[in-house]
Amino acid sequence: MDLRSEKIQRILSKYKFHDVAVEELQKIHRIYPGMAPSTGTYTFSDGSQKDLVRLVGNAPAQYAGRSYNFPIELWLMDSFPFTPPICLLRPTPTMVIREGKHVDGVGRIHLPGLHSWDYPKSSVVGLLNEMIAKFEEDPPLSSKTTVDSKDPHELLSFVSNLRINDGESKRLDKPNNKVSVIGGGDLGMATVMSILSKCKVDKLVFIDVTESSTKGGSTDLEIFRLPQVEVSRDLSASAGSRVVVVTANAWSSEQSYASVVQTNVDMYRGIIPSLSRFSPDGVMLIASQPVDVMAHVAWRQSCLPPTRVIGAGCNLDSERLSHILDVNLNAHKPAWVIGELSDNKVAVMSSTGLSSSGQPEIAAESNSTKPLLDRAFEMMKNRGQRSWSVGLSIADITNSVLTDKMKTHSVSTLAQGWGGIGAEVFLSLPCIMGANGSTRLAGVSLGPEEDSKLRESVTGLSNLISQLQI
């Protein structure tokens, strides 16, 4: 494998684990000499781009006694080999992708080995072996002349020196209303039922994570076979979701709070990167606890933009607050609970009424709004967050994404830069939610009491995050 070209050397020099990456590339060449290194610009789903090293070549497979060479492309992230490659099919214009369990409609390859990637146990050589085995079971390409029959026996055979053109990878969006819920137990079940009741979904995948302490909620769904619901234990079943809801928790019996949270962080490390690769254009909605910390962890581990990783946060409290203000106190203005999901949360009100067609704005605290919000807050006391209550709240956020509703929810989001917050923390803030994720409302000056609570939360969350191995 010739890694001496100036272009490859320049890009490889920016890799975080340069020496290990070069060693792995040499191993790949010894086993699969046809996988040639080159460089290219990869375009991520958020429009950002990065110059990366890639491997292009063919995956040789046997099917029904005949030999085929399937053109593939492996993009190596700059943290390779500690993160898995992005694997794509590169069919010629005369070929059509046969969508299946391991290949989606735009040619992205999904394999168990990608989901469970754990270097040095995992390697590209092992991944290629797995890929070939799956292609021999279910060929991923067929000739366009046989697209109606999808007959694998009519696959076009490629020559071994097939030339793959340089250029960036592009994916065509395929509109769908697919939602995946990750994590069993009461909250997972409540979320599934609430989404089915409130949202128009084409498919809902419920994945019971075995590492989770809340596992086991999927058995009855399997027994009664609800329409449009697929039960799985394979994260690849979530591929192509517009919304991925994570409700899983993995609490331990550790003594310190940081150690208990670390157990959840460790579980996330095994699922979040895979979920983001399987649904790179989706919105990730976190409901695991503590929600502000776990939304932050999910954002860091997923490499998705912060607009598309949110936590359920204070949305339930906000909906309750608005209801009390409207029905009980005749305020008729939206209001939101913001900050950390703890005793430090505070309330803010919109400057516009419920019927206003303009973009909502947070009203500055005044002598009239504070007593009203304090009274509404008092009326909310002792209303616990039961699993079905949180499930309904999650379904409401999910519906705003699926329908591009542009409704304002108080969800846990990256708060850095809002209202003078300098730390990298997640807090619940009013965000307009639509198909592309969240857009924060502009910051506002809070009263001394509310500002003090927010600052205390920022300090506490920052200290906890610094103790975690994310």
C-alpha positions as CSV (number, residue, x, y, z in Angstrom):
1,M,0.0,0.0,0.0
2,D,1.6,3.2,-1.1
3,L,1.1,5.8,1.6
4,R,3.9,8.0,0.4
5,S,1.9,10.4,-1.8
6,E,2.1,14.0,-0.6
7,K,-1.7,14.3,-0.4
8,I,-2.1,11.2,1.7
9,Q,0.8,12.1,4.0
10,R,-0.6,15.6,4.5
11,I,-4.0,14.3,5.6
12,L,-2.7,11.4,7.6
13,S,-0.5,13.8,9.6
14,K,-3.7,15.4,11.0
15,Y,-5.0,12.0,12.3
16,K,-5.1,11.8,16.1
17,F,-3.5,8.4,16.2
18,H,-1.2,8.7,13.1
19,D,1.2,5.9,13.8
20,V,-1.5,3.4,14.8
21,A,-3.6,4.4,11.7
22,V,-0.6,3.8,9.4
23,E,0.1,0.4,11.0
24,E,-3.6,-0.6,10.4
25,L,-3.5,0.5,6.8
26,Q,-0.4,-1.7,6.2
27,K,-2.2,-4.6,7.8
28,I,-5.2,-4.1,5.5
29,H,-2.9,-4.0,2.4
30,R,-1.3,-7.4,3.4
31,I,-4.8,-9.1,3.5
32,Y,-6.7,-7.0,0.9
33,P,-4.1,-5.5,-1.5
34,G,-6.9,-4.3,-3.8
35,M,-8.2,-1.8,-1.3
36,A,-6.3,1.3,-2.5
37,P,-5.9,4.4,-0.4
38,S,-6.8,7.8,-1.7
39,T,-8.0,11.1,-0.4
40,G,-11.3,12.9,-0.7
41,T,-13.6,15.4,0.9
42,Y,-16.4,13.8,2.9
43,T,-19.6,15.8,3.3
44,F,-21.4,15.2,6.5
45,S,-25.2,15.4,6.9
46,D,-25.0,18.9,8.5
47,G,-23.1,20.2,5.4
48,S,-19.7,20.3,7.1
49,Q,-16.8,18.8,5.2
50,K,-13.5,17.2,6.1
51,D,-10.5,16.0,4.1
52,L,-10.0,12.3,4.9
53,V,-8.2,9.2,3.8
54,R,-10.4,6.6,2.2
55,L,-10.1,3.0,0.8
56,V,-11.7,2.2,-2.5
57,G,-11.9,-1.2,-4.1
58,N,-14.0,-4.3,-4.4
59,A,-15.5,-6.8,-2.0
60,P,-15.2,-10.2,-3.8
61,A,-18.2,-12.4,-3.1
62,Q,-19.5,-15.8,-4.3
63,Y,-23.2,-16.1,-5.0
64,A,-25.0,-19.1,-6.5
65,G,-21.7,-20.4,-7.9
66,R,-20.7,-17.2,-9.5
67,S,-18.1,-14.5,-8.5
68,Y,-18.9,-10.9,-8.1
69,N,-16.9,-7.8,-7.2
70,F,-19.0,-5.2,-5.3
71,P,-17.4,-1.7,-5.4
72,I,-17.1,-0.2,-2.0
73,E,-15.6,2.9,-0.3
74,L,-14.5,3.1,3.3
75,W,-14.0,6.6,4.7
76,L,-11.5,6.6,7.6
77,M,-12.4,9.2,10.3
78,D,-9.5,11.2,11.8
79,S,-9.8,9.2,15.0
80,F,-9.3,5.9,13.1
81,P,-8.8,3.1,14.1
82,F,-10.5,3.9,17.4
83,T,-13.7,4.8,15.5
84,P,-15.0,2.6,12.7
85,P,-15.0,3.7,9.0
86,I,-18.1,5.0,7.1
87,C,-18.8,2.2,4.6
88,L,-20.6,2.9,1.3
89,L,-21.4,1.1,-1.9
90,R,-20.3,2.8,-5.1
91,P,-22.5,1.4,-7.9
92,T,-22.0,2.4,-11.5
93,P,-24.9,4.1,-13.4
94,T,-26.0,0.7,-14.7
95,M,-26.5,-0.7,-11.2
96,V,-29.3,-0.4,-8.6
97,I,-28.9,-0.8,-4.9
98,R,-30.9,-3.7,-3.4
99,E,-32.0,-2.2,0.0
100,G,-31.8,-4.8,2.8
101,K,-31.0,-5.4,6.4
102,H,-27.3,-4.4,5.9
103,V,-27.6,-1.8,3.1
104,D,-29.9,1.2,3.1
105,G,-31.5,2.9,0.0
106,V,-28.6,5.3,-0.5
107,G,-25.9,2.7,-0.3
108,R,-24.7,3.0,3.3
109,I,-23.5,-0.3,4.7
110,H,-24.7,-1.3,8.2
111,L,-23.1,-4.2,9.9
112,P,-23.0,-5.6,13.5
113,G,-19.2,-5.1,13.4
114,L,-19.7,-1.4,13.0
115,H,-22.2,-1.3,15.8
116,S,-19.9,-3.1,18.3
117,W,-16.6,-1.6,17.1
118,D,-14.0,-1.8,19.8
119,Y,-10.4,-1.4,18.7
120,P,-8.0,-3.3,18.9
121,K,-10.5,-6.2,18.9
122,S,-12.2,-4.7,15.9
123,S,-10.3,-4.1,12.6
124,V,-11.1,-3.2,9.0
125,V,-9.8,-6.6,7.9
126,G,-12.5,-8.2,10.2
127,L,-15.1,-5.8,8.9
128,L,-14.3,-6.6,5.3
129,N,-14.6,-10.4,6.1
130,E,-18.0,-9.7,7.7
131,M,-19.1,-7.6,4.7
132,I,-18.2,-10.3,2.2
133,A,-20.1,-12.9,4.2
134,K,-23.2,-10.7,4.4
135,F,-23.0,-9.9,0.6
136,E,-22.8,-13.6,-0.1
137,E,-26.0,-14.1,1.8
138,D,-27.8,-11.2,0.3
139,P,-26.1,-9.4,-2.7
140,P,-26.5,-5.6,-2.4
141,L,-26.5,-4.7,-6.1
142,S,-28.4,-5.7,-9.2
143,S,-28.5,-4.6,-12.8
144,K,-31.1,-1.9,-13.6
145,T,-32.5,-4.2,-16.4
146,T,-33.7,-6.5,-13.6
147,V,-34.8,-3.9,-11.1
148,D,-38.4,-5.1,-11.2
149,S,-37.6,-8.7,-10.4
150,K,-34.6,-7.9,-8.1
151,D,-33.2,-11.3,-9.2
152,P,-29.7,-11.6,-7.6
153,H,-28.8,-14.2,-10.2
154,E,-28.7,-11.3,-12.7
155,L,-26.1,-9.3,-10.9
156,L,-23.6,-7.5,-13.0
157,S,-20.1,-8.8,-12.4
158,F,-17.4,-6.2,-12.1
159,V,-13.8,-6.6,-13.2
160,S,-11.2,-6.5,-10.5
161,N,-9.6,-3.3,-11.7
162,L,-12.9,-1.3,-11.7
163,R,-12.1,2.4,-11.6
164,I,-14.0,4.4,-9.0
165,N,-14.0,8.1,-9.7
166,D,-12.8,10.6,-7.1
167,G,-15.3,12.9,-5.5
168,E,-17.1,13.5,-2.3
169,S,-19.8,11.1,-1.0
170,K,-23.3,12.3,-1.3
171,R,-26.5,10.8,0.1
172,L,-30.0,11.4,-1.2
173,D,-32.5,12.1,1.5
174,K,-35.4,9.6,1.6
175,P,-38.4,11.1,3.3
176,N,-39.9,8.8,5.9
177,N,-41.5,9.0,9.3
178,K,-39.5,6.3,11.0
179,V,-38.9,6.6,14.7
180,S,-36.7,4.4,16.9
181,V,-36.9,4.0,20.7
182,I,-33.9,2.6,22.4
183,G,-34.3,1.0,25.9
184,G,-36.9,-1.2,27.4
185,G,-38.8,-0.8,30.7
186,D,-41.7,1.4,31.6
187,L,-40.4,4.6,30.1
188,G,-39.6,2.9,26.8
189,M,-43.0,1.3,26.6
190,A,-44.7,4.5,27.6
191,T,-42.8,6.3,24.9
192,V,-43.7,3.8,22.2
193,M,-47.4,3.9,23.1
194,S,-47.5,7.7,23.3
195,I,-45.7,8.1,19.9
196,L,-48.1,5.6,18.3
197,S,-51.1,7.6,19.7
198,K,-49.9,11.1,18.9
199,C,-47.6,10.8,15.8
200,K,-48.2,9.6,12.3
201,V,-45.3,7.1,11.9
202,D,-44.5,4.8,9.0
203,K,-42.5,2.6,11.2
204,L,-41.6,2.5,14.9
205,V,-38.6,0.4,16.0
206,F,-38.3,-0.6,19.6
207,I,-34.8,-1.8,20.5
208,D,-34.3,-3.4,23.9
209,V,-30.7,-2.7,25.0
210,T,-29.4,-5.7,26.9
211,E,-26.9,-3.6,28.9
212,S,-29.8,-1.5,30.2
213,S,-31.2,-2.0,33.7
214,T,-34.6,-1.2,32.2
215,K,-34.5,-4.0,29.7
216,G,-37.4,-6.5,29.2
217,G,-40.1,-4.1,28.0
218,S,-40.3,-5.6,24.5
219,T,-41.7,-9.1,25.2
220,D,-45.4,-8.1,25.1
221,L,-44.9,-6.0,22.0
222,E,-43.5,-9.1,20.3
223,I,-46.4,-11.2,21.5
224,F,-49.2,-8.9,20.4
225,R,-47.5,-7.6,17.2
226,L,-48.7,-4.0,17.1
227,P,-49.1,-2.6,13.5
228,Q,-46.0,-0.6,12.3
229,V,-44.0,-1.7,15.3
230,E,-40.8,-3.7,14.9
231,V,-39.1,-5.1,18.0
232,S,-35.3,-5.7,17.7
233,R,-32.2,-6.1,19.7
234,D,-29.9,-4.9,16.9
235,L,-29.1,-1.2,16.7
236,S,-28.8,-1.4,12.9
237,A,-32.6,-1.8,12.9
238,S,-32.8,1.9,13.7
239,A,-31.1,2.9,10.4
240,G,-32.8,5.8,8.6
241,S,-34.8,7.1,11.6
242,R,-35.9,10.7,11.6
243,V,-36.1,10.6,15.4
244,V,-34.1,8.4,17.7
245,V,-35.3,8.4,21.3
246,V,-33.0,7.0,24.0
247,T,-34.7,6.0,27.2
248,A,-32.1,3.4,28.4
249,N,-30.5,3.7,31.9
250,A,-27.8,1.4,33.3
251,W,-27.6,2.4,37.0
252,S,-24.9,0.7,39.1
253,S,-24.6,0.2,42.9
254,E,-21.6,2.5,43.1
255,Q,-21.5,4.9,46.1
256,S,-20.6,8.2,44.5
257,Y,-23.0,10.0,42.2
258,A,-20.3,10.5,39.6
259,S,-19.6,6.7,39.6
260,V,-23.3,6.0,39.1
261,V,-23.6,8.4,36.2
262,Q,-20.4,7.0,34.7
263,T,-22.2,3.6,34.4
264,N,-24.7,5.3,32.1
265,V,-21.9,7.1,30.2
266,D,-20.2,3.7,29.6
267,M,-23.4,2.2,28.3
268,Y,-23.9,5.2,26.0
269,R,-20.4,4.7,24.6
270,G,-21.6,1.4,23.2
271,I,-24.7,2.6,21.5
272,I,-24.7,6.4,20.7
273,P,-21.9,6.4,18.0
274,S,-23.7,3.5,16.2
275,L,-27.1,5.2,16.4
276,S,-25.7,8.4,14.9
277,R,-24.0,6.5,12.1
278,F,-27.2,4.6,11.3
279,S,-29.4,7.8,11.3
280,P,-26.9,10.6,10.5
281,D,-29.7,12.9,9.4
282,G,-32.0,12.3,12.3
283,V,-32.7,14.1,15.6
284,M,-31.5,12.3,18.7
285,L,-33.8,12.8,21.7
286,I,-32.4,11.8,25.1
287,A,-34.6,10.8,28.1
288,S,-32.0,8.9,30.1
289,Q,-31.1,10.3,33.5
290,P,-29.7,12.8,34.5
291,V,-31.1,14.1,31.3
292,D,-28.9,17.3,31.0
293,V,-25.7,15.3,31.5
294,M,-26.7,12.4,29.2
295,A,-27.8,14.8,26.4
296,H,-24.3,16.4,26.7
297,V,-22.7,13.0,26.6
298,A,-24.8,11.9,23.6
299,W,-23.8,15.1,21.7
300,R,-20.1,14.5,22.4
301,Q,-20.2,10.8,21.5
302,S,-22.4,11.1,18.4
303,C,-20.4,13.9,16.6
304,L,-23.8,15.3,15.5
305,P,-24.4,19.0,15.5
306,P,-25.9,20.3,18.8
307,T,-29.1,21.3,17.0
308,R,-29.9,17.6,16.4
309,V,-29.1,16.3,19.9
310,I,-31.5,17.3,22.6
311,G,-32.8,16.1,25.9
312,A,-36.5,15.8,27.0
313,G,-35.4,18.2,29.8
314,C,-38.1,20.5,31.2
315,N,-40.6,20.1,28.4
316,L,-43.2,18.3,30.6
317,D,-42.9,21.0,33.3
318,S,-43.2,23.7,30.6
319,E,-46.4,22.2,29.2
320,R,-47.9,21.9,32.7
321,L,-46.9,25.5,33.5
322,S,-48.4,26.9,30.3
323,H,-51.6,24.9,31.0
324,I,-51.9,26.3,34.5
325,L,-51.3,29.9,33.3
326,D,-53.8,29.6,30.5
327,V,-56.6,27.7,32.3
328,N,-56.2,28.5,36.0
329,L,-54.7,32.0,35.9
330,N,-56.0,33.4,32.6
331,A,-52.6,34.6,31.5
332,H,-53.0,33.1,28.0
333,K,-49.3,33.3,27.2
334,P,-46.8,30.4,26.7
335,A,-44.3,29.9,29.4
336,W,-41.3,27.6,29.8
337,V,-39.4,26.1,32.6
338,I,-35.7,26.4,31.9
339,G,-32.4,25.4,33.4
340,E,-31.3,22.1,35.0
341,L,-34.0,19.4,35.6
342,S,-33.6,19.9,39.4
343,D,-34.6,22.3,42.1
344,N,-32.7,25.0,40.3
345,K,-35.1,25.2,37.4
346,V,-36.8,28.5,36.8
347,A,-39.8,29.8,34.8
348,V,-39.9,32.4,32.0
349,M,-42.9,33.7,30.0
350,S,-43.4,34.6,26.4
351,S,-43.9,38.3,25.4
352,T,-46.5,37.2,22.9
353,G,-49.9,35.5,23.4
354,L,-50.9,31.9,22.5
355,S,-52.6,33.0,19.3
356,S,-49.7,35.1,18.0
357,S,-48.4,34.1,14.6
358,G,-45.0,35.7,15.1
359,Q,-41.9,34.1,16.5
360,P,-42.1,33.8,20.3
361,E,-39.8,35.8,22.4
362,I,-38.9,35.5,26.1
363,A,-40.2,38.4,28.1
364,A,-37.8,40.1,30.5
365,E,-38.9,39.7,34.2
366,S,-41.2,42.4,35.4
367,N,-43.3,43.2,38.5
368,S,-46.3,41.6,36.9
369,T,-44.8,38.4,35.4
370,K,-42.8,37.2,38.4
371,P,-45.7,36.8,40.9
372,L,-47.8,35.1,38.2
373,L,-45.0,32.6,37.4
374,D,-44.3,32.0,41.1
375,R,-48.0,31.3,41.7
376,A,-48.1,28.9,38.8
377,F,-44.9,27.2,39.9
378,E,-46.5,26.7,43.4
379,M,-49.5,25.1,41.8
380,M,-47.3,22.6,40.0
381,K,-45.7,21.3,43.1
382,N,-46.1,17.6,43.9
383,R,-46.8,16.7,40.3
384,G,-44.3,13.9,39.8
385,Q,-42.9,12.8,36.4
386,R,-44.4,9.4,35.9
387,S,-43.2,7.3,33.0
388,W,-46.4,7.8,31.0
389,S,-46.2,11.6,31.6
390,V,-42.7,11.7,30.3
391,G,-43.7,9.4,27.4
392,L,-46.4,11.9,26.4
393,S,-43.9,14.8,26.5
394,I,-41.4,12.9,24.3
395,A,-44.2,12.1,21.8
396,D,-45.1,15.8,21.7
397,I,-41.4,16.8,20.8
398,T,-41.2,13.9,18.3
399,N,-44.4,15.1,16.6
400,S,-42.9,18.6,16.2
401,V,-39.9,17.1,14.4
402,L,-41.9,14.7,12.2
403,T,-44.4,17.4,11.1
404,D,-41.9,20.3,11.0
405,K,-44.3,22.0,13.4
406,M,-41.9,24.8,14.6
407,K,-43.4,24.6,18.1
408,T,-41.3,26.0,21.0
409,H,-40.3,23.4,23.5
410,S,-38.1,23.7,26.5
411,V,-35.5,21.0,25.8
412,S,-32.1,20.3,27.0
413,T,-29.6,21.8,24.5
414,L,-26.1,23.2,24.4
415,A,-26.4,26.4,26.5
416,Q,-23.0,27.8,25.8
417,G,-23.4,31.4,24.6
418,W,-27.0,31.8,25.8
419,G,-27.5,34.6,28.3
420,G,-23.7,34.9,28.9
421,I,-23.2,31.2,29.7
422,G,-19.5,30.5,28.8
423,A,-19.3,26.8,29.9
424,E,-20.0,23.9,27.6
425,V,-23.1,22.5,29.4
426,F,-26.6,21.4,28.4
427,L,-29.6,23.1,30.0
428,S,-33.3,23.3,29.1
429,L,-33.9,26.4,27.0
430,P,-36.9,27.4,24.8
431,C,-36.1,26.0,21.4
432,I,-38.2,26.0,18.2
433,M,-38.4,22.3,17.1
434,G,-38.8,21.3,13.5
435,A,-37.6,18.8,10.9
436,N,-34.0,20.0,11.1
437,G,-33.8,19.9,14.9
438,S,-33.7,22.8,17.4
439,T,-33.2,26.6,17.2
440,R,-32.8,28.4,20.5
441,L,-34.8,31.5,21.3
442,A,-32.6,34.5,22.0
443,G,-31.3,34.9,25.6
444,V,-32.8,37.4,28.0
445,S,-31.7,39.0,31.3
446,L,-33.1,37.1,34.2
447,G,-33.9,38.3,37.7
448,P,-31.2,37.9,40.4
449,E,-32.8,34.8,41.9
450,E,-33.3,33.0,38.6
451,D,-29.9,34.0,37.3
452,S,-28.2,32.7,40.5
453,K,-30.0,29.3,40.1
454,L,-28.9,29.0,36.5
455,R,-25.3,29.9,37.4
456,E,-25.3,27.3,40.2
457,S,-26.5,24.7,37.7
458,V,-23.8,25.6,35.2
459,T,-21.1,25.2,37.9
460,G,-22.5,21.9,39.2
461,L,-22.9,20.4,35.7
462,S,-19.5,21.5,34.6
463,N,-17.9,19.9,37.7
464,L,-19.7,16.6,37.1
465,I,-18.8,16.5,33.4
466,S,-15.2,17.1,34.3
467,Q,-15.2,13.9,36.4
468,L,-16.7,11.7,33.7
469,Q,-14.8,9.6,31.1
470,I,-16.9,10.4,28.1
